């Protein structure tokens, strides 16, 4: 399965500034309630958890539930103190996981 994820971070942030981190993932969601062509049920495939870490330290996490939209946009505030690497990880059904990184530059 091809997955495309985006993380939007301002190019440069002042120390102590509160910024918005925006993430978007293209993921083929399936509720598990839809019938396939043979009368069976299409297996559920949803995202269940999102976590974001800055240099290994957790800064945001969310539990996702069956009502989450396909290709979910997750945005959250972050007070930027130091430069580092943001690591965003999405986890889902059937062992799905995808990790994407972005640089955070504080100057």
C-alpha distances in whole Angstrom, upper triangle without the diagonal:
4,6,10,13,17,20,23,26,29,30,33,35,38,39,39,37,35,32,29,26,23,19,17,13,11,9,9,12,14,17,18,21,20,21,19,21,23,24,22,20,16,15,15,12,13,14,17,18,18,21,22,25,27,28,27,29,27,28,26,24,23,22,20,21,20,22,20,18,15,14,17,19,21,24,27,30,31,34,34,36,35,33,29,26,24,21,18,16,14,14,13,13,12,12,10,11,11,14,16,19,22,26,28,32,35,38
4,7,10,14,17,20,23,26,27,30,32,36,36,37,35,33,30,27,23,21,17,14,11,9,8,9,13,15,19,20,23,22,23,22,24,26,27,25,23,19,18,18,14,15,15,18,19,18,20,21,23,25,26,26,28,26,27,25,23,23,23,21,22,21,22,20,18,15,13,16,18,20,23,25,28,29,32,32,34,33,30,27,24,22,19,17,15,14,15,14,15,15,15,11,12,10,13,13,17,19,23,26,29,32,35
4,7,10,13,17,20,23,24,27,29,32,33,33,31,29,26,23,20,17,13,11,7,6,6,9,12,15,18,20,23,22,24,23,25,27,28,26,23,20,18,17,13,13,12,15,16,15,17,18,20,22,23,23,25,23,23,21,20,19,20,18,19,19,20,17,16,12,10,13,14,16,19,22,25,25,29,28,31,30,27,24,21,18,16,14,12,11,12,12,14,15,14,10,10,8,10,11,14,16,20,23,26,29,32
4,7,10,13,17,20,21,24,26,29,30,31,29,27,23,20,17,14,11,8,6,5,8,11,13,17,20,22,25,24,26,26,28,30,31,29,26,23,22,20,16,15,14,17,17,15,17,17,19,21,22,22,24,22,22,20,20,19,20,18,20,20,21,17,16,13,10,12,12,14,17,20,22,23,26,26,29,27,25,22,19,17,15,13,12,11,14,15,17,18,17,13,12,9,10,9,12,14,18,20,23,26,29
4,7,10,13,17,18,21,22,26,27,27,25,23,20,17,13,11,7,6,4,6,9,12,14,18,21,23,26,26,28,28,30,33,33,31,28,24,23,21,17,15,13,16,15,12,14,13,16,17,19,19,21,19,18,17,16,17,18,17,19,20,20,16,15,13,9,10,10,11,13,16,19,19,23,22,25,24,22,19,16,13,12,9,10,9,13,14,17,19,17,14,12,8,9,7,10,11,15,17,20,23,26
4,6,10,13,15,18,19,23,24,24,22,20,16,14,11,8,6,5,6,9,12,15,17,21,23,26,29,28,31,31,33,36,36,34,31,27,26,24,20,18,16,18,16,13,14,13,15,16,18,19,20,19,17,16,17,17,19,18,21,22,21,18,16,15,11,11,9,10,12,14,16,17,20,19,22,22,19,17,14,12,11,10,11,12,15,17,21,22,21,17,15,11,10,8,9,9,12,14,17,20,23
4,6,10,12,15,15,19,20,20,18,16,13,11,7,6,4,7,9,12,15,18,20,23,25,28,31,31,34,34,36,39,39,37,33,30,29,26,22,20,17,18,16,13,13,11,13,13,15,17,17,16,14,14,15,16,18,18,21,23,22,19,18,17,13,12,10,10,10,11,13,13,16,16,19,18,16,14,12,9,9,8,11,12,16,18,22,24,22,19,16,13,11,8,8,7,10,11,14,17,20
4,7,9,12,13,16,18,18,16,14,11,8,6,5,6,9,12,15,18,21,22,26,28,31,33,33,36,36,39,42,41,39,36,33,32,29,25,23,20,21,19,15,15,13,15,14,17,19,19,18,15,15,17,18,21,20,23,25,24,20,19,19,15,14,11,11,9,11,12,12,15,14,18,17,15,14,13,11,12,11,14,16,19,22,25,27,26,22,20,16,14,11,10,8,10,10,13,15,18
4,6,8,9,13,14,15,13,12,8,7,6,7,9,12,15,18,21,25,25,29,31,34,36,37,40,40,43,45,45,43,39,36,35,32,28,25,22,23,21,17,16,13,14,12,15,17,17,17,14,15,17,19,22,22,26,28,27,23,22,22,19,17,14,13,11,11,11,10,12,11,14,14,12,12,11,9,12,12,16,18,21,24,28,30,28,25,22,19,16,13,11,7,8,7,9,11,14
4,6,7,10,13,14,11,11,8,8,8,10,13,15,18,21,24,28,29,33,34,37,39,40,43,43,46,48,48,46,43,40,38,35,32,29,26,27,24,21,19,16,17,15,17,20,20,19,17,17,20,22,25,26,29,31,30,26,25,25,22,20,17,16,13,13,12,11,12,11,14,14,12,13,13,12,15,16,19,21,25,28,32,34,32,29,25,22,20,16,14,10,10,8,8,10,12
4,7,10,13,15,13,14,11,12,12,13,15,18,20,23,26,30,31,35,37,40,42,42,45,45,48,50,50,48,45,42,40,38,34,31,28,30,27,23,22,18,18,16,17,21,21,21,19,20,23,25,28,29,32,34,33,29,28,28,24,23,20,19,17,17,16,14,15,12,15,14,11,12,13,13,16,17,21,23,27,30,34,35,33,30,27,23,21,17,14,10,9,8,7,9,10
4,7,10,12,10,12,10,12,13,15,18,21,23,26,29,33,34,38,39,42,45,45,48,48,51,53,53,51,48,45,43,40,37,34,31,31,28,24,23,19,18,16,17,20,20,21,18,20,23,26,29,30,34,36,35,31,31,31,27,25,22,21,18,17,15,13,13,10,12,11,9,12,13,14,17,19,23,25,29,32,36,38,35,32,29,26,23,19,16,12,10,7,5,6,7
4,6,8,7,9,8,11,12,15,18,21,24,27,30,34,34,38,39,42,44,45,48,49,51,54,54,51,48,45,43,40,37,34,30,31,27,24,22,18,17,14,16,20,19,19,16,18,22,24,28,29,33,35,34,31,30,31,27,25,22,20,17,15,13,11,10,7,9,9,9,12,13,14,17,19,23,25,29,32,36,38,35,33,29,26,23,20,17,14,11,8,6,5,6
4,6,5,9,10,13,15,18,21,24,27,31,33,37,37,41,42,45,47,48,52,52,55,57,57,55,51,48,46,43,40,37,33,33,30,26,24,20,19,16,18,21,20,21,18,20,24,26,30,32,35,38,37,33,33,34,31,28,25,23,19,18,14,12,10,7,8,9,10,13,16,16,20,22,25,28,32,35,38,41,38,36,32,30,26,24,20,17,14,11,9,6,5
4,6,9,11,14,16,19,22,25,28,32,34,38,38,41,42,45,48,49,52,53,56,58,57,55,51,48,46,43,40,37,33,33,29,26,23,20,18,15,16,19,18,19,16,19,23,26,29,31,35,38,37,34,34,35,32,29,26,23,20,18,14,11,8,6,5,7,9,12,15,16,20,22,25,28,31,34,38,40,38,35,32,30,26,24,21,18,15,11,10,6,7
4,6,9,13,15,18,21,25,28,32,34,37,37,40,41,44,46,47,51,52,55,57,56,54,50,47,45,42,39,35,32,31,28,24,22,19,17,15,17,19,17,17,15,17,21,24,27,29,33,36,35,32,32,34,31,28,25,22,19,16,12,9,6,5,5,9,11,14,17,16,20,21,25,27,30,33,37,40,37,35,32,29,26,24,21,19,17,13,12,9,10
4,6,10,12,16,19,23,26,29,31,35,35,38,39,42,44,45,49,50,53,55,54,52,48,46,44,40,37,34,30,30,27,23,21,18,18,15,18,20,18,18,15,17,20,23,26,28,31,34,33,30,30,31,28,26,22,20,16,14,10,8,6,6,8,10,12,15,17,16,20,20,24,26,29,32,36,39,36,34,31,28,26,23,21,18,16,12,12,9,11
4,7,10,13,16,20,23,27,29,32,32,35,35,39,41,42,45,46,49,52,51,49,45,42,40,37,34,31,27,27,24,21,19,16,16,14,18,19,17,16,13,14,17,19,23,24,28,31,29,26,27,28,25,22,19,16,13,10,6,5,4,6,9,12,14,15,17,15,18,18,22,23,27,29,33,36,34,31,28,26,24,22,19,17,16,12,13,11,14
4,6,10,13,17,20,23,26,29,29,32,33,36,38,39,43,44,47,49,48,46,43,40,38,35,32,28,25,25,22,19,17,14,15,14,17,19,17,16,13,13,16,18,22,23,26,29,27,24,24,25,22,20,16,14,10,8,6,5,6,7,11,13,13,14,15,13,16,16,19,21,25,27,31,34,32,29,26,24,21,19,17,14,14,11,12,11,14
4,6,10,13,17,20,22,26,25,29,29,33,35,36,39,40,43,45,45,43,39,36,35,31,28,25,22,22,19,16,15,13,14,14,18,19,18,16,12,12,14,16,19,20,23,25,24,21,20,21,19,16,12,10,7,6,4,6,9,10,14,15,15,16,15,13,15,14,17,18,22,24,28,31,29,26,23,21,19,17,16,13,14,12,14,14,17
4,7,10,14,17,19,23,23,26,27,31,33,33,37,37,40,43,42,40,37,34,32,29,25,22,19,20,17,13,12,10,12,12,15,16,16,14,11,10,12,14,17,18,21,23,22,19,19,19,16,14,10,8,6,5,6,7,10,11,14,15,14,14,13,10,12,10,14,15,19,21,25,27,26,23,20,18,15,13,12,10,11,10,13,14,17
4,7,10,14,16,19,20,23,24,28,30,30,34,34,37,40,39,37,34,31,29,26,23,20,17,18,16,12,13,11,14,14,18,19,18,16,13,12,13,14,17,16,19,21,20,16,16,16,13,10,7,6,4,7,9,10,14,14,18,19,17,16,15,12,13,10,13,14,17,19,23,26,24,21,18,16,15,12,12,11,13,13,16,17,20
4,7,10,13,16,17,20,22,25,27,28,31,31,34,36,36,34,30,27,26,23,19,17,14,15,13,10,11,10,13,14,17,18,18,16,14,12,12,12,15,14,17,19,18,14,14,13,10,8,6,5,6,9,12,13,16,17,20,20,19,17,14,11,11,8,10,10,14,16,19,22,21,17,15,12,11,10,11,10,13,14,17,19,23
4,7,9,13,14,17,19,22,24,25,28,28,31,33,33,31,28,24,23,20,17,14,12,15,13,11,13,13,16,18,20,21,21,19,17,15,14,14,15,14,16,17,16,13,11,10,7,6,4,6,9,12,15,17,20,20,24,24,22,20,17,14,13,10,11,10,14,15,18,20,20,16,14,12,12,11,13,13,16,17,20,23,26
4,6,10,11,15,17,20,22,22,25,25,28,30,30,28,25,21,20,18,14,12,10,13,12,11,13,14,17,19,21,21,22,19,19,16,15,14,15,13,15,16,16,12,11,9,5,6,7,9,12,15,18,19,23,23,26,26,24,22,18,15,14,10,10,8,11,12,15,17,16,13,11,9,10,10,13,14,18,19,23,25,29
4,7,9,13,16,18,20,20,22,22,24,27,27,26,23,19,18,16,13,12,11,14,15,14,16,17,20,22,25,24,25,23,22,20,18,17,18,15,16,16,16,13,11,7,4,8,9,12,15,18,22,23,27,27,30,29,27,25,22,19,17,14,13,11,13,13,15,17,17,13,13,11,13,13,16,17,21,23,26,29,32
4,6,9,12,15,17,17,19,19,22,24,24,22,19,16,15,13,9,8,8,12,13,13,16,18,21,24,26,25,26,23,23,20,18,17,16,13,14,13,14,11,10,7,5,8,11,13,17,20,23,25,28,29,32,31,29,27,23,20,18,15,13,10,11,10,12,13,14,10,11,10,13,14,17,19,23,25,28,31,34
4,7,10,12,14,14,16,15,18,20,21,19,16,12,12,10,8,8,9,13,15,16,19,21,24,27,29,28,29,26,26,23,21,19,18,15,15,13,14,12,10,7,7,11,14,16,20,23,27,28,32,32,36,35,33,31,27,24,22,18,16,13,13,11,12,13,14,11,13,13,16,17,21,23,27,29,32,35,38
4,7,9,12,11,14,15,18,20,19,17,14,11,10,8,6,5,7,11,14,15,18,21,24,27,30,28,29,26,26,22,20,17,15,12,11,9,10,9,8,5,8,10,13,16,19,22,26,28,32,32,36,35,34,31,28,25,22,19,17,13,12,10,10,12,14,12,14,14,17,19,22,24,28,30,33,36,39
4,6,8,8,11,11,15,17,16,14,10,7,7,5,5,6,10,12,15,17,21,24,27,31,33,31,31,28,28,25,22,19,17,14,12,9,10,10,10,8,11,13,17,19,22,25,29,31,35,36,39,39,37,35,31,28,26,22,19,16,14,11,10,12,15,13,16,17,21,22,26,28,32,33,37,39,43
4,5,7,10,12,16,17,16,14,10,8,8,5,7,7,10,12,16,18,22,25,28,32,34,32,32,29,29,25,22,19,16,13,10,7,8,10,10,10,13,14,18,19,23,25,29,31,35,37,40,40,39,36,33,30,27,23,21,17,16,12,11,13,16,15,18,19,23,25,28,30,34,35,38,40,44
4,6,8,10,14,15,13,10,7,6,5,4,7,9,13,14,18,20,24,27,31,34,36,34,34,31,31,28,25,21,18,15,13,9,12,13,14,13,17,18,21,23,26,29,33,35,38,40,42,43,41,39,36,32,29,26,23,19,17,13,11,13,16,16,19,21,24,27,30,33,36,38,41,43,47
4,7,10,13,14,12,10,6,7,8,8,11,12,16,17,20,23,27,30,33,37,39,37,37,34,34,30,27,24,21,17,14,11,12,14,15,15,18,19,23,25,28,31,34,37,40,42,45,45,44,42,38,35,32,29,26,22,20,17,15,16,20,19,22,24,28,30,33,35,39,40,44,46,49
4,7,10,11,9,8,6,6,8,9,11,13,17,19,22,25,29,31,35,38,40,39,39,36,36,32,29,26,23,20,17,13,14,16,15,15,18,20,23,26,29,32,36,38,42,43,46,46,45,43,39,36,33,30,27,23,22,18,16,18,21,20,23,25,28,30,34,36,40,41,44,47,50
4,7,8,6,5,4,6,9,11,14,16,20,22,25,28,32,35,38,41,43,41,42,39,39,35,32,29,26,23,20,17,18,20,19,18,21,23,27,29,33,35,39,41,45,46,50,50,48,46,42,39,36,33,30,26,24,21,18,19,23,22,25,27,31,33,36,39,42,44,47,50,53
4,6,6,5,6,6,9,12,14,17,21,23,26,29,32,35,38,41,43,42,42,40,40,36,33,31,28,25,22,19,20,21,20,19,22,24,28,30,34,37,40,42,46,47,50,50,48,45,42,39,36,33,30,26,25,21,19,19,22,22,25,27,30,32,36,38,42,44,47,50,53
4,6,7,9,9,13,16,18,21,24,27,30,32,36,38,42,45,46,45,46,43,43,40,37,34,32,28,26,22,24,25,24,22,24,27,31,33,37,40,44,46,49,50,53,53,51,48,45,42,39,36,33,30,28,25,22,22,25,25,28,30,33,35,39,41,45,47,50,53,56
4,6,9,10,13,16,19,22,26,28,31,34,37,40,43,46,48,46,47,44,45,42,38,36,33,30,27,24,25,27,26,24,27,29,33,35,39,42,46,48,51,52,55,55,53,50,47,44,41,38,35,31,29,26,23,22,26,26,29,31,35,37,41,43,47,49,52,55,58
4,7,9,12,15,18,21,25,26,30,33,36,39,43,46,48,46,46,43,44,41,37,34,31,28,25,22,23,25,25,23,27,29,32,34,38,41,45,47,51,52,55,55,53,50,47,44,41,37,34,31,29,25,22,22,26,26,29,31,35,37,41,43,47,49,52,55,58
4,7,9,12,15,18,22,23,27,30,33,37,40,43,45,43,43,40,41,38,34,31,28,26,23,19,21,23,23,22,25,27,31,32,36,39,43,44,48,49,52,52,50,47,44,41,38,35,32,28,26,22,19,18,22,23,26,28,32,35,38,41,45,46,50,52,56
4,6,9,12,15,18,20,24,26,30,33,36,40,41,39,40,37,37,34,31,28,25,22,19,16,18,19,20,19,22,23,27,29,33,35,39,41,44,46,48,48,47,44,41,38,35,31,28,25,22,19,16,16,20,20,23,26,29,31,35,38,41,43,47,49,53
4,7,9,12,16,18,21,24,27,30,33,37,38,37,37,34,35,32,28,26,23,20,18,14,16,17,17,16,18,20,24,26,30,32,36,38,42,43,46,45,44,41,38,35,32,28,25,22,19,16,13,13,17,17,20,22,26,28,32,34,38,40,43,46,49
4,6,10,13,15,18,21,24,28,31,34,36,34,34,31,32,29,26,23,20,17,15,13,15,16,17,15,18,19,23,25,28,31,34,36,40,41,43,43,42,39,35,32,29,26,23,19,16,13,10,10,14,14,17,20,23,26,30,32,36,38,41,44,47
4,6,10,11,15,18,21,24,28,31,33,31,31,28,29,26,22,19,17,14,12,9,12,13,14,13,15,16,20,21,25,27,31,32,36,37,40,40,39,36,33,29,26,23,20,16,14,10,7,9,12,12,15,18,21,24,27,30,33,35,39,41,44
4,7,9,13,15,18,21,24,28,30,28,28,26,26,23,20,17,15,12,11,9,12,11,12,10,12,14,17,18,22,24,28,30,33,34,37,37,35,32,29,26,23,19,16,13,11,7,5,7,10,9,12,14,18,20,24,26,30,31,35,37,41
4,6,9,12,15,18,22,25,27,25,26,23,23,20,16,14,11,8,8,7,9,8,9,8,10,11,14,15,19,21,25,26,30,31,34,34,33,30,27,23,20,17,14,10,9,6,6,9,11,9,11,13,16,18,21,24,27,29,32,35,38
4,6,8,12,15,18,21,24,22,22,19,19,16,13,11,9,6,8,8,10,8,10,9,9,9,12,12,16,18,21,23,26,27,30,30,29,26,23,20,17,13,11,7,6,4,7,10,10,8,9,10,13,15,18,21,24,25,29,31,35
4,7,10,14,17,21,23,21,20,17,18,15,11,9,6,5,6,8,11,9,12,12,13,11,14,13,16,17,21,22,26,27,29,30,29,26,23,20,17,14,11,8,6,5,7,11,10,10,10,12,14,16,19,22,25,26,29,31,35
4,7,10,13,17,19,17,17,13,14,11,7,6,5,5,9,11,13,11,13,14,13,12,13,11,14,15,18,19,22,23,26,26,25,23,20,16,14,11,8,6,5,7,10,13,12,10,9,11,12,14,17,19,22,22,26,28,32
4,7,10,14,16,15,14,11,11,8,5,5,7,7,11,14,15,12,14,14,13,10,11,9,11,12,15,15,19,20,22,22,22,19,16,13,11,7,6,5,6,9,13,15,14,12,10,10,10,11,13,15,18,19,22,24,28
4,7,10,13,11,10,7,8,6,4,7,9,11,14,17,18,16,17,18,16,14,13,10,12,11,14,13,16,17,19,19,19,16,14,10,8,6,5,7,9,12,16,18,16,14,11,11,9,11,12,14,16,16,20,21,25
4,7,10,9,8,6,6,5,6,9,12,14,18,21,21,18,19,19,17,15,14,11,11,10,12,11,14,14,16,16,15,12,10,7,6,4,6,9,12,15,19,21,18,16,13,12,9,10,9,11,13,13,16,18,21
4,6,5,5,4,5,7,9,12,15,17,21,24,25,22,23,23,21,19,17,14,14,12,13,11,13,13,14,13,13,10,8,6,5,7,9,12,14,18,21,23,20,19,15,14,11,11,9,11,12,11,15,16,20
4,5,5,6,7,9,12,16,19,21,25,28,28,25,26,26,23,21,19,16,15,13,13,10,11,10,11,9,9,6,6,5,6,9,12,15,18,21,25,27,24,22,18,16,13,12,10,10,9,9,12,13,16
4,6,8,10,13,15,18,21,23,27,30,31,28,29,28,26,24,22,20,19,17,17,14,14,12,12,10,9,6,5,7,8,11,13,17,19,23,26,28,24,23,19,17,14,13,10,11,10,10,12,13,17
4,6,9,12,13,17,19,22,25,28,29,26,28,28,25,23,22,19,19,18,18,15,16,15,15,13,13,10,8,8,8,11,12,15,17,21,24,25,22,21,17,16,13,13,12,13,13,13,16,17,20
4,6,9,11,15,18,21,24,28,28,26,27,28,26,23,22,19,18,16,15,13,13,13,13,12,13,11,10,9,10,11,13,16,18,22,25,26,23,22,19,18,15,15,14,14,14,14,16,17,20
4,6,8,11,14,17,21,24,25,22,24,25,23,20,19,16,15,13,13,11,13,13,14,14,15,13,12,10,9,10,11,14,15,19,22,24,21,20,17,17,14,15,14,15,15,14,18,18,22
4,7,11,14,17,20,24,24,21,23,24,22,19,17,13,12,10,9,7,9,11,12,13,14,12,12,9,10,10,12,14,17,20,23,26,23,22,19,18,15,15,14,14,14,13,16,16,20
4,7,11,13,17,20,20,17,19,20,19,15,14,10,10,8,9,9,12,13,15,16,17,15,14,11,11,9,11,12,14,17,21,23,21,20,17,16,14,15,14,15,16,15,18,19,22
4,7,10,13,17,17,15,17,18,17,14,13,10,11,10,12,12,15,17,19,20,20,18,16,13,12,9,9,10,11,14,17,20,18,17,15,15,14,15,15,16,18,18,21,22,26
4,6,10,13,14,11,14,16,15,12,12,9,11,10,13,15,18,20,22,23,23,21,19,16,14,11,11,10,11,12,15,19,17,16,14,15,15,16,17,19,21,21,24,25,29
4,7,10,12,10,13,15,15,12,14,11,14,14,17,18,22,24,26,27,27,25,22,19,17,14,12,10,10,10,13,16,16,15,14,15,16,18,20,22,24,24,28,29,32
4,7,8,6,10,11,12,10,12,11,14,15,18,20,24,25,28,29,28,26,24,20,18,14,13,10,9,9,11,15,15,14,14,15,16,18,20,22,25,25,29,30,34
4,6,6,9,11,13,11,14,13,17,18,21,23,27,29,32,33,32,30,27,24,22,18,16,13,12,10,11,15,16,15,16,17,19,21,24,26,29,29,33,34,38
4,6,8,10,13,12,15,15,19,21,24,27,30,32,35,36,35,33,30,26,24,20,18,15,13,11,11,14,16,15,17,18,21,23,26,28,31,31,35,37,40
4,6,9,12,11,14,14,17,19,23,26,29,31,34,35,35,33,30,27,25,21,19,16,16,14,14,18,19,18,19,20,22,24,26,28,31,31,35,36,39
4,7,9,7,10,11,14,16,20,23,26,28,31,32,31,30,27,23,21,18,16,13,13,12,13,17,18,16,17,17,19,20,23,24,27,27,31,32,36
4,6,5,9,11,14,17,21,23,27,29,32,33,32,30,27,24,22,18,17,14,15,13,15,18,19,17,17,17,19,20,22,24,27,27,31,32,36
4,6,9,12,15,18,22,25,28,29,33,33,32,30,26,23,21,18,16,13,14,12,14,17,18,15,16,15,18,18,21,22,26,27,30,33,36
4,7,10,13,16,20,22,26,27,30,30,28,26,23,20,18,15,14,11,13,13,15,17,18,14,14,13,15,15,18,19,22,24,27,29,32
4,6,10,13,17,19,23,24,27,28,26,25,22,18,17,13,13,11,13,13,15,18,18,15,15,14,15,15,17,18,21,22,25,27,31
4,7,10,14,16,20,21,24,25,24,22,20,16,16,13,13,12,15,15,18,21,21,18,16,15,15,14,16,16,19,19,22,24,27
4,7,11,13,17,18,21,22,21,20,18,14,14,11,12,11,14,15,19,22,21,18,16,15,14,14,15,15,18,17,21,22,25
4,7,10,13,15,19,20,19,19,17,14,14,12,14,14,17,19,22,25,24,21,19,17,16,15,15,15,16,15,18,19,23
4,7,10,12,16,17,18,17,16,13,14,12,14,15,18,20,24,27,25,23,20,19,17,16,16,15,16,14,17,18,21
4,7,9,13,15,16,16,16,13,15,14,17,18,21,24,27,30,28,26,23,22,20,18,17,15,16,13,16,15,18
4,6,9,11,12,13,13,11,13,13,17,18,22,24,28,31,29,26,23,22,19,17,16,14,14,11,13,12,15
4,6,9,11,13,14,13,16,16,20,22,25,28,32,34,32,30,27,25,22,20,18,16,15,11,12,11,13
4,6,8,10,12,11,15,16,20,22,25,29,32,35,32,30,26,24,21,19,16,14,12,8,9,7,10
4,7,10,12,13,16,18,22,25,28,31,35,37,34,32,28,26,23,21,18,16,13,10,10,7,9
4,6,10,11,15,17,21,24,27,31,34,36,33,31,27,25,21,19,16,14,11,8,7,6,8
4,7,9,13,16,19,23,26,29,33,35,32,29,26,23,19,17,13,11,8,5,5,5,8
4,7,10,13,16,20,23,26,30,31,28,26,22,20,16,14,10,9,6,5,7,8,11
4,6,10,13,16,19,23,27,28,25,22,19,16,12,10,7,6,5,6,9,11,14
4,6,10,13,16,20,24,25,22,20,16,14,10,8,5,5,6,7,10,13,16
4,7,10,13,17,20,22,19,16,13,10,7,6,4,7,9,10,14,16,20
4,7,10,14,17,19,16,14,10,8,6,5,6,8,11,12,16,19,22
4,7,10,14,15,13,10,7,6,4,7,9,12,15,16,20,22,26
4,7,11,13,11,8,6,5,7,9,12,14,18,19,23,25,29
4,7,9,7,6,4,7,9,12,15,18,21,23,26,29,32
4,7,6,5,6,9,12,15,18,21,25,26,30,32,36
4,6,6,9,12,15,18,22,25,28,30,34,36,39
4,6,9,13,16,19,23,26,30,31,35,38,41
4,6,10,13,17,20,23,27,29,32,35,38
4,7,10,14,17,21,24,26,30,32,36
4,7,10,14,17,20,23,26,29,32
4,7,10,14,17,20,23,26,29
4,7,10,14,16,20,22,26
4,7,11,13,17,20,23
4,7,10,13,16,19
4,7,10,13,16
4,6,10,13
4,7,10
4,6
4
